[in-house]
Amino acid sequence: MIRISKYLARHLRHDPRRIGLTLDEGGWAEVDELLRAATEHGFAITPEELREVVAANDKRRYTIEGGRIRASQGHSVPVDLGLPAVEPPEVLYHGTVGRFLPAIRAEGLRPMSRHHVHLSPDRETAIRVGARRGVPVVLVVAAGDMHRDGHTFRRSANGVWLTDHVPPAHLRFPS
């Protein structure tokens, strides 16, 4: 299931053209087209496996609706997920690792190759996110203050908070 999830991430978020897949402006692809393209490129996925990966993914990274599938967020290809702006909680969290702290202190959190900065609703999730790259460091984001200062927030279908940039002044670093 992990292999399939990573395959989906690569082709629904970053490189659909590699397998001849077309995403619409909202990031949706036809399930039948995805399954056909995967099979033609040597990575056969059954409809049952696809449904299981979507249903069982603890991060709810993918959504299937009406014969279409898309990634919830994290795209590096141009898409408009159509997520409305919403008021965030006062505090959100960002998981990272120590080697990135000097740049974050200087520039804040930037989306890098993605469309948005990804923020977690709780410290535990941020720890898991940071741990993917090493020993996690959790930053506290003053999201309420950012919102009052005019920053826009959106929330993806799987609960990840998205914003364009988090300035250093809105971050609390561990001591």
Buried (B, 14 or more C-beta within 10 A) or exposed (E): EEEBBEBBBEBBBBEBEEBEBEBEEEBBBBBEBBBBBBEEBEEEBEEEEBEEBBEEBEBBBBBBEEEBBBBBBBBEBEBEBEBEEEEBBEBBBBBBBEEBBEEBEEEBBEBEEBBBBBBBBEEEBBBEBBEEBEEBBBBBBBBBEBBEEEBBBBBBBBEBBBBBBBEEEBBEEEE
